[in-house]
Amino acid sequence: MKKLLIFFPFFLFAAHIFVLHRVDDFRYPSTDTTSKLLEKDIKYLLKHHYKIVKLSTLVRRMENNKSVKKYIVFTIDDTFKSFYKNGLPIFIKYHIPFTLFVYAKAADEHYGDYMTWKQIKIASKYGELGVHSWAHPHLPMLNNKEIIKDTQKAINSFKKHLGYVPDMYAYPYGEYNKRVKNIINRYFKIICNQNIGAVNKYSPINDLDRIAITGNVNIAKRLKIGILNVNNLTIKRNKNIITQISGKVKYPYVFIYITKLGWKKIKTKNGYFNYNPNFRLQKYRNRVIIRYNNKFKTKLILKEG
């Protein structure tokens, strides 16, 4: 009997981008992680031979069709002072690079809980910087001119204080829609959201999923998150009512989640799934998550009006 040789294309293995905000700032548990847990996570990743790199390094590998198997990126949003005080020393201690997304207005106007431009410059020596807007607005609530104005103010602030402008951007609050994305993409090549998921060489570099690290997170479970490939994904809505979610997968069923509605198991027929929740959105920021085992596909849905 001939042996069947199976070749696994390593470029299909996913990388994971994590996002942190505050470190040891117990006033805000929903966006905080502890330095103890952060150090524990980094030790776990190093022990299991994960490659922790800057976001720009990961994107270069994706663009060059190189393997991103076991690649990890730590991004930090908002430039909170608690990261500088409690998180940065851990990254320095273990020689771990990172990508820090700067809330420019907070630095320009010397907000107390945020890093100064001097501290941002010091941190950048150990990682790299990206743009996190100027005023940290809810971008979808702004008109086009307001989005452009905020973006240009952030660009000017970077030029003034650092002498350059990074080509990376992270949406404030993780909020965006097609209109916002089209505008931001005029100025930045690499754009991060906050949708749960992993990335591989097929992931669009202007819409990269990130996994939040807050609270008592089990890093090993987060590393099992993979990419669910959904063809012809369609999410139909009648204003703020989601009427239909459909698409094609290679699995016998999927689980579908809608914020405030919860999970629903949907069987596929000839590879297609169709879900008619007729559910009225209850929050401004909502997520539709399609899952099979540990593979995820996430879409952000914003309430209108």
QUIWOCOR-V239495 format. One line per field, one symbol per residue. ss: DSSP state (~ for helix, > for strand, _ for the rest). A space follows every 50 residues. Layout:
ss = ???
This chain:
ss = _________~~~__>>>>>>_>>_____~~~>>_~~~~~~~~~~~~~___ >>>_~~~~~~~~~_______>>>>>>>__>~~~~~~~~~~~~~_____>> >>_~~~~~_____>__~~~~~~~~___>>>>_______~~~__~~~~~~~ ~~~~~~~~~~~~_____>>>_~~~___~~~~~~~~~~__>>>______>_ _______>__>>______~~~~___>>___>>>>>>>>__>>>>>>>>__ __>>>>>>___>>>>>>_>__>>>>___>>____>>>>>>>>__>>>>>> >>___
